[in-house]
Amino acid sequence: MIAAHEVIGIGFGVLGTVTPLVAIWLRQRFRLQRERERGDYLRVATTLPPGSRVQEQRDDGTRLTVDIGIAYRNES
């Protein structure tokens, strides 16, 4: 028969192993959800007329600029 302190030790060992895995899973899940929403946003942005530009600033401070279509310029 297993003593109570052994059961508690095993429980803490399992908890110590499972907790970081759950944290990683949750972080990836919410990151994937944000990227899906961003993809939807960019798909809508592509419906803008050619030559349009969409600029987005992300939470980490980086900027994303998307040029829509081809803007023809006269470079004489």
C-alpha positions in Angstrom: 0.0 0.0 0.0 1.2 3.5 -0.9 1.7 5.9 2.0 0.0 9.3 1.9 3.2 11.3 1.6 4.1 9.2 -1.5 0.8 9.9 -3.1 1.2 13.6 -2.4 4.8 13.5 -3.9 3.5 11.8 -7.0 0.7 14.3 -7.3 3.1 17.3 -7.1 5.4 15.6 -9.7 2.5 15.2 -12.1 1.3 18.7 -11.4 4.8 20.1 -12.0 4.9 18.3 -15.4 1.4 19.1 -16.6 1.2 22.8 -15.6 3.9 24.0 -18.0 2.3 21.9 -20.8 -1.1 23.4 -20.2 0.4 26.9 -20.2 2.2 26.3 -23.5 -1.0 24.9 -25.0 -3.1 27.9 -23.9 -0.5 30.4 -25.2 -0.4 28.8 -28.6 -4.2 28.5 -28.7 -4.7 32.2 -28.1 -1.8 33.2 -30.5 -3.4 31.1 -33.2 -6.8 32.8 -32.6 -5.2 36.2 -33.0 -3.4 35.2 -36.2 -6.7 33.9 -37.6 -8.4 37.2 -36.8 -5.5 39.0 -38.4 -5.8 36.9 -41.5 -9.5 37.8 -41.7 -8.6 41.4 -41.4 -6.1 41.2 -44.2 -8.5 39.3 -46.5 -11.0 42.1 -46.1 -8.2 44.6 -46.8 -7.5 43.0 -50.1 -10.9 44.1 -51.3 -9.6 47.7 -51.3 -8.9 49.2 -54.7 -5.4 48.6 -56.3 -2.8 51.0 -55.0 -4.2 51.1 -51.5 -2.0 50.6 -48.5 -3.0 49.1 -45.1 -0.8 49.6 -42.2 -1.2 47.8 -38.9 0.7 48.2 -35.6 1.0 45.0 -33.6 1.0 44.7 -29.8 4.8 44.2 -29.8 5.3 47.5 -31.6 6.2 46.1 -35.0 4.3 47.5 -38.0 2.9 45.5 -40.9 2.3 47.3 -44.2 0.4 45.7 -47.0 0.3 47.2 -50.5 -2.9 46.2 -52.3 -2.5 45.5 -56.0 -0.3 47.4 -58.3 0.0 51.1 -58.2 1.1 52.4 -61.6 3.4 55.4 -61.5 4.9 57.3 -64.3 8.7 57.2 -63.6 9.9 59.4 -66.4 
